[in-house]
Amino acid sequence: MRISTSAIYDAGIAAMQQQTQKLMQVQQQIASGRRILSPADDPVAAARVLEVSQSQALNQQYGTNSGAAGDSLVLEESVLGSVSGLLQDVRDIVVHAGNPTLNKSDRAILASALRGMYQELLGLANSADGSGQYLFSGYQGGIRPFSESAAGVVAYNGDQGQRLIQVSAWRQIAVSDAGVDVFQRILTGNGSFATQAAATNGGAGVIDGGTIIDPIKWNAAANNMDYTVKFSVSGGVTTYDIIDNVAGTSLLTGLAPGAAPYPRTYANGSNIDLSQAGPPAFDYGARVSISGAPVDGDRFTIKASTNQDVFKTIDDLVQLLQASPGGAALTNGLASVQRNLDNAMENVLTVRTSAGARLRELDSVKSAGDDRALQYSQTLSRLQDLDYAKAASELIQQQVNLEAAQKSFVKVAGLSLFNYL
């Protein structure tokens, strides 16, 4: 085979360029600290690096989401803490208002203070976060959740949704609560039924909140859950009947309510059971207790609990203190308000506890995310980080290879027959 001089030059130059390219690649690896500069360097590892990098970026986004969710929940928990404190202050006023030494002017002052607390509560219910999103308007973050059309009449303008943030591949965290669940869906009375004295009562009878003995019997289809305890006083003896307001009959006789004396005799502080061995026999699994001395015609109602918002409860207290009735009327009114207020406080505490539980869950999610971030970093380091000791050795080797190629080229290029003539 005949090799031309130009072929020798081309081959020598190609060899030197190849060695120079390898040397430059090692230099770039050392400068960047990366073993893989292009997918061609290690196709399998490069594909794996891309997958891990995408997972790492997604995990970082989840971490950002977790931070935003935590900020929202911390703010909500703080607002609910303020609501709880305010309701406790209102409850303290309820207790203080029952002091028999207070006069009408004193109670009017308390009512005025309650008006300010009412407006403060409305402001807390309309709290917004740093981005202007209302905390308690459901999905409708841009809509002011509560508006007042009249004293004690507050409308909810949001919806029943909870805004969610994706904090991991498998978990979404609710970062808000619907205001209707926090401030409005609050059962009256003991949660099953509410007791109340008639406004026209003239005696000293005071009714308690009642007790459920058997929830199954109370919730039975036959129970109309709407009764009136009616009193009669004649000849020094107090008797009472229990009227089914739906059927219009006496529970105790099964007939239309009759004239006094009524079927049962009243004793101060005795239990009034919504049950009877018969005839007629019935058992609705509940009882109330009435103390004091009712007068002829006094009435007390027992009705299934309904939802009443906390604004109405506070307004009821304001109206009661402004009217400032005396005796049993005030005692019954304050007791009724206190039961409803306690239910509101318990409801707020339940929502606040839920927010706290979500915050704890976020801590766990964040911890797991940090662990994954460390794993991703370690995997990427293993796949693409450069072994500097090995690279330094290879750099020296490539320098030697290049120098050898250059020297050999010089020797070959210098060959000539004229040197031997």
C-alpha positions in Angstrom: 0.0 0.0 0.0 1.4 3.4 -1.0 1.0 6.2 1.6 1.2 9.7 0.4 2.8 12.5 2.3 -0.6 14.3 2.5 -2.1 11.2 4.1 0.7 11.2 6.7 -0.1 14.8 7.5 -3.8 14.2 7.7 -3.5 11.2 10.0 -1.1 13.0 12.3 -3.3 16.1 12.5 -6.4 13.9 13.2 -4.6 12.1 16.0 -3.5 15.3 17.6 -7.0 16.8 17.4 -8.5 13.6 18.9 -6.1 13.8 21.8 -6.7 17.5 22.2 -10.5 16.9 22.3 -10.1 14.3 25.0 -7.8 16.7 27.0 -10.4 19.5 26.7 -13.2 17.2 27.8 -11.3 16.3 30.9 -10.6 20.0 31.5 -14.3 20.8 31.2 -15.2 18.0 33.5 -12.9 19.3 36.1 -14.1 22.9 35.6 -17.8 22.0 35.9 -17.4 19.2 38.5 -19.6 17.0 36.4 -18.8 13.7 34.9 -21.6 13.9 32.3 -21.3 16.9 30.0 -23.6 15.6 27.3 -25.9 12.5 27.0 -23.2 11.0 24.8 -20.8 10.7 27.7 -23.1 8.2 29.5 -26.6 7.7 27.8 -28.0 5.5 30.6 -26.8 7.7 33.4 -27.9 10.9 31.6 -31.4 9.5 31.2 -31.5 8.7 34.9 -30.2 12.2 35.8 -33.1 13.7 33.9 -35.6 11.6 35.7 -34.2 12.3 39.1 -33.8 16.1 38.3 -37.5 16.2 37.4 -38.5 14.5 40.6 -36.2 16.8 42.6 -37.9 19.9 41.0 -41.3 18.6 41.7 -40.3 17.9 45.3 -39.0 21.4 45.6 -42.4 22.7 44.4 -44.2 20.6 47.0 -41.9 22.1 49.6 -42.9 25.6 48.4 -46.6 24.6 48.6 -46.1 23.2 52.1 -44.7 26.5 53.2 -47.6 28.4 51.7 -50.1 26.0 53.3 -48.4 26.3 56.7 -48.6 30.1 56.5 -52.3 30.0 55.8 -53.0 27.5 58.6 -50.9 29.4 61.1 -52.9 32.5 60.3 -56.3 30.7 60.5 -55.3 29.1 63.8 -54.3 32.5 65.2 -57.6 34.0 64.1 -59.6 31.1 65.6 -57.6 31.6 68.8 -58.7 35.2 68.9 -62.3 34.2 68.3 -62.1 31.7 71.2 -60.7 34.4 73.5 -63.4 36.8 72.5 -66.2 34.2 73.1 -64.7 33.5 76.5 -64.9 37.2 77.3 -68.6 37.1 76.2 -69.2 34.1 78.4 -67.6 36.0 81.4 -70.1 38.8 80.8 -72.9 36.2 80.8 -71.8 35.0 84.2 -71.3 38.5 85.5 -74.7 39.6 84.2 -76.4 37.1 86.5 -75.1 39.0 89.6 -78.3 40.0 91.4 -76.6 43.2 92.6 -76.5 44.7 89.1 -79.2 47.1 88.1 -80.6 48.0 84.7 -78.0 50.6 84.0 -75.2 48.2 84.8 -76.6 45.6 82.4 -77.0 48.3 79.7 -73.3 49.0 80.1 -72.6 45.3 79.6 -74.8 45.3 76.5 -72.9 48.2 75.0 -69.6 46.4 75.6 -71.1 43.3 73.9 -72.0 45.4 70.8 -68.3 46.2 70.4 -67.4 42.5 70.8 -70.0 41.6 68.3 -68.4 43.9 65.7 -64.9 42.6 66.6 -66.2 39.0 66.0 -67.6 40.0 62.7 -64.2 41.5 61.7 -62.4 38.3 62.7 -64.9 36.3 60.7 -64.0 38.4 57.7 -60.2 38.1 58.2 -58.0 37.9 55.0 -54.5 36.7 54.5 -51.6 38.6 53.1 -52.7 38.1 49.5 -56.2 39.5 50.2 -57.9 36.1 50.2 -60.6 35.7 52.9 -60.0 32.9 55.3 -63.5 31.7 55.8 -65.3 32.2 52.4 -64.7 28.6 51.1 -63.6 28.5 47.5 -64.7 32.1 47.0 -61.5 33.6 48.5 -62.1 37.0 46.9 -65.6 37.4 48.4 -66.2 38.9 51.8 -67.8 36.0 53.7 -70.1 37.7 56.2 -72.3 40.7 55.8 -74.7 42.2 58.3 -78.1 43.4 57.2 -79.5 44.1 60.6 -78.5 43.7 64.2 -78.0 40.0 64.8 -78.8 39.2 61.1 -75.6 38.1 59.4 -75.6 36.4 56.0 -72.9 34.1 54.7 -71.8 35.0 51.2 -69.2 32.2 50.6 -69.6 28.6 49.8 -69.0 25.4 51.7 -65.7 24.4 50.1 -62.2 24.2 51.5 -59.2 25.5 49.5 -56.7 22.7 49.0 -52.9 22.8 48.3 -51.0 19.9 46.9 -48.2 19.3 49.3 -47.0 15.9 48.1 -47.7 13.5 45.3 -50.4 11.8 47.3 -51.7 14.5 49.7 -53.7 17.7 49.5 -54.1 19.8 52.6 -57.1 22.0 53.3 -55.8 25.5 54.1 -59.2 27.1 54.9 -62.5 26.4 56.4 -65.9 27.5 55.3 -67.3 30.2 57.6 -70.7 28.6 57.7 -69.1 25.6 59.5 -67.2 27.8 62.0 -69.7 30.5 62.9 -73.2 29.4 61.8 -73.7 25.7 62.0 -73.9 25.6 65.8 -76.6 23.6 67.4 -78.7 25.2 70.1 -79.4 23.8 73.6 -77.6 20.6 74.5 -77.1 19.6 70.8 -80.2 17.4 70.7 -82.9 19.7 72.0 -83.2 23.2 73.4 -85.3 24.3 76.4 -86.7 27.7 76.8 -89.0 29.5 79.2 -92.0 31.4 77.7 -91.6 35.2 77.7 -95.0 35.5 79.4 -94.0 33.4 82.4 -94.6 35.2 85.7 -93.3 32.6 88.1 -89.8 31.7 89.4 -89.5 28.5 87.5 -86.1 27.9 85.9 -85.5 25.1 83.4 -82.1 23.4 82.8 -80.7 22.4 79.5 -82.0 18.8 79.7 -80.4 15.5 79.3 -80.5 12.8 76.6 -80.8 9.4 78.4 -81.1 7.3 75.2 -80.1 8.9 71.9 -81.8 6.1 69.9 -85.1 6.7 71.6 -84.8 10.4 71.2 -84.1 10.1 67.5 -86.9 7.6 66.9 -89.4 8.4 64.1 -92.3 8.5 66.6 -90.7 11.4 68.5 -92.0 14.8 67.3 -89.3 16.6 69.3 -91.6 19.6 70.0 -93.2 19.7 73.4 -94.5 22.2 75.9 -94.5 21.7 79.7 -97.6 23.6 81.0 -98.2 24.3 84.6 -101.2 24.9 86.8 -101.3 26.0 90.4 -104.5 25.3 92.3 -105.1 24.9 96.0 -101.4 25.1 96.7 -100.7 22.2 94.5 -98.7 22.6 91.3 -99.4 20.2 88.4 -98.2 20.0 84.9 -98.9 18.4 81.5 -96.7 17.7 78.6 -98.2 18.8 75.3 -97.1 17.4 71.9 -97.1 20.6 69.8 -97.2 18.7 66.6 -100.0 16.3 67.4 -101.8 18.8 69.6 -102.4 16.1 72.3 -101.2 15.5 75.8 -98.3 13.0 76.0 -99.5 11.9 79.4 -103.1 11.1 78.4 -103.0 10.7 74.6 -106.0 13.0 74.4 -106.6 16.7 73.7 -105.1 18.7 76.6 -107.6 18.9 79.4 -108.3 21.3 82.1 -106.3 21.6 85.4 -105.3 19.9 87.5 -102.9 18.2 85.1 -101.8 14.6 85.2 -98.4 15.0 87.0 -97.6 16.8 90.3 -94.6 19.1 90.3 -91.9 19.0 93.0 -89.2 21.7 93.1 -86.1 20.5 91.3 -87.7 17.2 90.2 -87.0 15.5 86.8 -89.6 15.8 84.1 -89.1 12.7 82.0 -90.3 12.3 78.5 -91.3 8.8 79.3 -94.2 7.0 80.9 -95.0 3.4 81.7 -98.6 4.0 80.6 -101.2 4.3 79.7 -100.3 5.6 77.3 -96.8 4.3 77.3 -94.0 6.2 75.6 -90.3 6.8 76.1 -88.4 9.4 74.1 -85.1 8.9 76.1 -84.9 12.5 77.5 -85.6 14.5 80.6 -85.4 18.0 81.9 -85.4 19.5 85.3 -87.3 22.6 86.5 -86.6 24.3 89.8 -88.3 27.2 91.5 -92.0 28.0 91.7 -93.8 28.2 88.4 -97.2 30.0 88.6 -100.4 29.1 86.9 -100.1 29.2 83.1 -96.3 29.2 83.0 -94.9 27.2 80.0 -91.5 25.8 79.0 -90.7 24.4 75.6 -88.6 21.5 74.6 -87.7 21.5 70.9 -85.2 19.8 68.7 -81.9 21.7 68.4 -81.5 23.8 65.3 -78.5 25.7 63.9 -78.0 29.2 65.2 -75.0 31.4 64.3 -72.9 32.9 67.0 -73.8 36.4 66.0 -77.5 35.7 66.8 -76.4 34.3 70.1 -74.5 37.4 71.1 -77.3 39.6 69.8 -79.8 37.6 71.9 -77.7 38.4 74.9 -77.5 42.1 74.1 -81.3 42.2 73.7 -81.7 40.4 77.0 -79.4 42.8 78.9 -81.0 45.8 77.3 -84.5 44.6 78.4 -83.0 43.7 81.8 -85.9 41.5 83.1 -85.6 40.4 86.6 -85.8 37.1 88.5 -86.4 33.8 86.6 -86.8 35.5 83.2 -83.2 36.8 83.4 -81.9 33.5 84.8 -83.6 31.4 82.1 -82.5 33.8 79.4 -78.8 33.9 80.5 -78.8 30.1 80.9 -80.1 29.6 77.3 -77.5 32.1 75.9 -74.7 30.4 77.9 -75.6 27.0 76.5 -75.6 28.3 73.0 -72.4 30.2 73.6 -70.7 27.1 75.0 -71.7 25.2 71.8 -70.2 28.0 69.7 -67.0 27.9 71.7 -66.8 24.1 71.4 -67.4 24.4 67.6 -64.6 26.9 67.2 -62.3 24.7 69.3 -63.1 21.8 67.0 -62.2 23.7 63.9 -59.1 25.1 65.5 -58.1 21.6 66.6 -58.5 20.5 63.0 -56.3 23.3 61.7 -53.7 22.3 64.3 -53.8 18.7 63.2 -53.3 19.8 59.6 -50.3 21.8 60.7 -48.8 18.8 62.4 -49.4 16.8 59.3 -47.6 19.4 57.3 -44.6 19.0 59.5 -44.6 15.3 58.8 -45.0 16.0 55.0 -42.2 18.5 55.1 -39.9 16.1 56.9 -40.6 13.4 54.4 -39.9 16.0 51.6 -36.6 16.9 53.1 -35.6 13.3 53.3 -36.5 12.8 49.6 -34.5 15.9 48.7 -31.5 14.5 50.4 -31.9 11.2 48.6 -32.3 12.9 45.2 -29.2 15.0 45.8 -27.2 11.9 46.7 -28.5 10.0 43.7 -27.6 12.9 41.4 -24.2 13.2 43.0 -23.5 9.5 42.4 -24.7 9.7 38.8 -23.0 12.9 37.6 -20.5 14.2 40.1 -16.8 14.0 39.1 -14.2 11.9 40.8 -11.5 14.6 41.0 -8.6 12.2 41.8 -9.5 10.0 38.8 -10.0 13.1 36.6 -6.7 14.7 37.6 -4.9 11.4 36.8 -6.7 11.2 33.4 -5.8 14.8 32.7 -2.1 14.0 33.1 -2.5 11.0 30.9 -4.2 12.9 28.2 -1.4 15.6 28.3 1.2 12.8 27.9 -0.8 11.3 25.0 -1.1 14.7 23.3 2.6 15.4 23.7 3.5 12.0 22.4 1.3 12.5 19.3 2.9 15.9 18.7 6.4 14.6 19.0 5.8 11.6 16.8 4.2 13.8 14.2 7.3 16.0 14.1 9.5 13.0 13.7 7.4 11.5 10.9 6.9 14.9 9.1 10.7 15.4 9.2 11.5 12.3 7.2 12.9 12.9 3.7 15.0 10.8 1.2 17.0 14.0 0.5 18.6 13.6 3.9 20.3 10.4 2.6 21.5 11.7 -0.8 
